[in-house]
């Protein structure tokens, strides 16, 4: 260990040998502080870490730097959407608070502060858990590479919060989709999602050759994943994702018309007949929502009158949720529903079915109470003398 030297700025510096280079020359780490006591304390802490086997060459790496390495080396195999999600979590939630802090300086409180702030803003439990897991995985990678001696984020708890309910579309909107499906280029795609429950990525990879209108079956064996706005066709993440889904007979005629008039091999193509980009899909979907609103009696805003929203905007996932509700209402058993929806875990299907069952029970109780009141069964209490 080198002796302390006083620099021109009156700060004290001491160095410690941590390794040797390929020529045998020492690699030294320098510590600088305003007093001798402070610099000696820094050296003592460093020497203690040396005894615990810490990789001391990387002790100055920040959380943001490690997060970048983790994405590049540990998550490089992910689809575009998943990769972007991790990058977004780091950029928008983790790095603003602790990105510039050294890995060794991080404490559980740093992440706990972020999580508690998200809880106050009403973030769902799933989102908070995803952010926590991202931070913990970055630290776990640092631990594996001997940059830290323990993962301080591994035991940070996520507060419980009830996730917002994903509501199916109402009956009036369902009828509107059915009746106008041939009037907008997103009409047939929306109809397919509504009556087969396929996911958005599965829809965008779907070709007309995957739809057997004679057998009334639809084959799902691929999905589109996006990276930097451009889509890549990939096989489903799980074996359950590859499946054959029945097409309800009531929409076969509409699909036959759609197939006859199709100008692309894709069921939901771009305006040029190619596979849609991420941006193109959102433009088309927003156009479709506007179209449906006008059809339902809504109007656009003008200088003289405000916008009228005649229907509640909905997402493609709500169409999938609506299909699940339809399966439940039709009495389809949970095992068949799991297969049609492509759930790898039946507990996911059971959770949805259980929720729907509770809703039906509430409706049944309300119906019973309404009937009894209408029949005049409510007793009239005599006033006390």
N, C-alpha and C positions, 0 to 999 in steps of 0.2 A: 504494500500500500504506500502510495507516494505521500510525502509531507504536504501540509497545507501551504498554499501560496496566496498572497494577497494581490489581487488584480488592481488595475488602474482605477476601476470604478468602486474600489474599497470593498468588494465582495471577496469571500474566501473560496478557494477551489482545492479539491482533493481528488485524486484519481485512484482507481482500483483496477488491477489486471483481471480480466475476465476470460481471456482466451489468447491463442496465438494464431497468426495467419499462416498461410502456406509456406512462407519463407522463415517461419520461426520467430517473427517479430511479435511482441506483445500487443494485444488488443485491449485498450483501456477504456473504462467508463469514467466520465468526469461528473463530479457533484459540485454545485455552486450554491452558496447561501450568504446571507448578510453577516453572520457571525460564525466563529469557530465552533461553538456549541451546536448550531444548526447543521453545519456541514458534517460534523462528527456523528450526529444522530442519523443523518441520511446514509452515511457509510455503514454505520452499525446495522441499520435495517437491511441494507443491501447484503451485508455479509451473512446476516441471519437467513435471508432468502437463498443465498448460495448453499448454505448447509441443507436446505430443504429440496435441493435439486432443481430449482427454478431456472428456466432458460433465460439468462440475464441479457442476452443480446437483444431481446425483443421487449424489454420492460417498458420502453417508452411508447409502445404501440397504443393508439387510442381505440375506443370502441368503434368509432366510425370506420377506421382503417381495417379493423378486424372484421367488421360487418361486410365491408367490400370484398375482402379475401374469402370470407365464408360463402358469399353469394357466387363468386367466380369459381371457387374450387369445390364446394360442397353441394351447390344447388344448380350447377350448370346443366344438368340433365332434365330439369323441369320444363314443362310446357310454358309457353310465353305468358299466359295469364297468371300462373302460379308464381313464376319468377318476378313478374311485375308487382304482384301482391306483396312479396317479401321486400322488394326494393322500396315500395311505397310505405310500408310499415316503418322501415328504417328512416326514410327521408322525412316523413310527416309526424311520426310519433316518438321514435327513440333518439335519433341524432340531435334534434333541437335541444333536448334536455341533457344528454350525456355523451354525445358524439365526440366532443373534444376532450373527454376525460380519459386518462390512462386506464387500461384494463385493471391494473393493480389497485387503483384508487377507488374503484366502484364498490358500492355497498348495496345491500338489499333495499335500503331506503330510496335510492335513486329510481329504481324500477317501481317501487311501491308508490312513489309520488306520481309517476306517470299513470299508473293503473287507477289510482284514486281520482285523479283528475278526469279520466275518461268516464268513470262511474258517475261522477257528478254531472257530466254532460249527457248522460243517458245512453251511453254505448251499451250494446248487448254483451252478455256474458261470453258468448262465443267469440266476439271480436276482441274483447279484452284478453281472453285466454290465448288467442292467436298471437297477439302482440307480446304477451308474456313468454310464450313458447319460442318466438323468434329471438327475443333477447337472450333467453336461456340457451338456445342452440348456438348462438354466436359465442357465448362464454364457454360452452362445452367444447367447441372447436379450439378455443384458446387453451383450455385445460389439457386437451389431448396433445397439443403441441408444446406443452410445458411453459406456457407464457404466464400462467397463474397457477396457484396451488389449490384453489377450490372454486367451484361455480357458485358465486354468491346469489345468483338469481334462481337457482333450482327450486327453492322452497318458498318463493314469493307466492302468496295466495291471491286468487282472483275473487273479488266479492261476487256473491250470487246476485243475479239480476234476471228478471223475467224477460225472455226474448220477445220482441214484437211479433204478434201473430200474423202469419201469412194467410190472408183471407182469400178464398176462391172468388171468382167474379160472380156477380149476381145473375139472376135468370134473364133479365132484360138484356144485359150485355152479351150473354151467351147466344140468345136468339138473334141479336144484331150481327154477331160474327157469322152465324150460320146463313142468314138471309143476304148478306152483302159480300160473301167470300169471293165472288167472281168479279167484283167491281174495283178491287185494289190489288196490286201485285203482292201484297203481304197477306191477302185474304186467305188463300189456300194454305200457305205455311201456318198461319194462325189456327186455321181449322184443324190441321193435322196435329198440332201441339195440343189443342183442346180435346181432341177425341182419341189420342194415342198416348199422351203424356210424355213424349220424348223431350229431351233437354234441348236448349238453344244450340249448343255445339253439335249435337247429333242432327238436328234439323239442317244446319248449314252445310253439313257434309253429305246429306241425303240426296240421292239421285233417283230419278224416276225408275231406273232399273231395280232399285231396292224395294219398290212397291209392286206387289203382285195383286192386282185388282180382281183376278179370277179366283184366287185362293183367299182373298180378303186378308192378306197378311203384309206386314211391313217389317223389313229386316234392318236391325241396327247393328252395325259392325265397325263403325268409325265415328269420329267426332273432330271438329275443328278446334284447334288451340291457337291463340293469337300471341304474337310477339312483334312489338313495334308496328302494330296495326295490320300486319299481314298474317293470314291464316295458314296453318299447316295441318294436314289431315293426319290424325293418329288413331291407333286402335284404342278402345275403351280402357280405362285405368284398371278395371276389375273384370273377371270372367262374367259376372252378372250383367255387365254393361252390354255384352254381345247377346242379343236376344231377338226373338220373333214376337211381334206385337200384333194382336188381332185388330183389324180395322172394322169399326161398326158398319153394318150394312147401310145404315141411314145416310152415310156420306159417300158411298161408293160412286153414285151417279155424279156427284160434284167433282170427285177426283178424276173420274173418267173424262169429264169435260176439261179439267185442268191439264191433264196429260196430253189430250189431243191438241190443245192450243199452246202447249209449252214450246218455247224457242231455245231452251237450254237443257242440258242433261241434268242440271241441278234443280231441285224442287224450289229452292229459295235462292235464286241467283242475283248477281248485281245487274244493273241496267245493261251491261255489256254481255250478260250471259255467263259470266265467270263466277268463281267462288267469291263470296262477299268479303270485303275487308271489315275490320272492326268498326271503323267509322261509317262505312256504307250501311252496315246493319242498323246502327243507331239512327241514321238519317231516315232510312226506310221505315223503321218502327215508329219514330215520332210522326212521320207523315201519315202512317196508318192510324195512329191515335187521333190525329187531327181529323182525318176522314170519318172515323166512327163518330166523333163528337158532332160533326156537322150532320151526319145521317140521323143522329138521335135528337136533332133539333137545336143543337148548340150553335154558337156563332163566334166569329173572331172579333177582337176588340177594334174599335174605331174611335175617332175623335168625339163622336156624339153618343156612343154607347159602349158599355163595358163588355168584356168577353163573357159568354155564357157557357159554362161547363155542364153539358147535359149528361155525361157519363163520367164515372171515376176512371182516370187513367190506370192501366194495369201493366204488369210485366209478363214476359214469357214464362217466368217461373210460376206466376199465378195461374196460368193455363194448365201447367203440370199439376198444381195443387188442386185445381178444379177437377181434373181428370181423376185424381185419387178420390175426391169426394164423390164423384159419379160412380166409381167402382164400389165404394162403401154403400151408397144409396141403392145400387143395383143388387146388393147382397153377394158380391164377389168375395170369395174367401181370401184371407190375408196372404196365404202362400201364393196364390195366383196373382194377387196384386203386387207382391214383391217381385215376381218374375216379369210382369208387364212393365213395371216402373224401373226395373234394372237396379234395385237396391241390393248391394252385396250383403247387408246385414238386415235380417228380418225385423230386428228391434226398431229400425228406422220406420218401417212400414207400420209396425204395431203401435208406435208412438202416435203416428198420424191417425190411425184407426181408433185408438183409444180416445184421442182428443175429439174426433168426430162423434164418437159414441156418447161422450159427455154432453156435447151440444144437442144431440138428438134427445137425450133424456130431459134436458132443460125445456126443449120445445114441447115434449110430451106432457110435462108437468104444467106448462103454461096453457096448453090446449085443454087439459083436464080442468084446471081452475076456471078457465073461460067458459067452458061448457056448464059447470056447476053453477056459476054465477048467473048465466043466461037462463038456466032452468029454475032459478029462484030458490036455490038451496041455502042461501045465506040466511042464518037465523036473525030474527028481529028481537033484540033484547027489550024486555019491558022495563020501563023506568021505575026506579025504586020510589016507594012512597015516603 
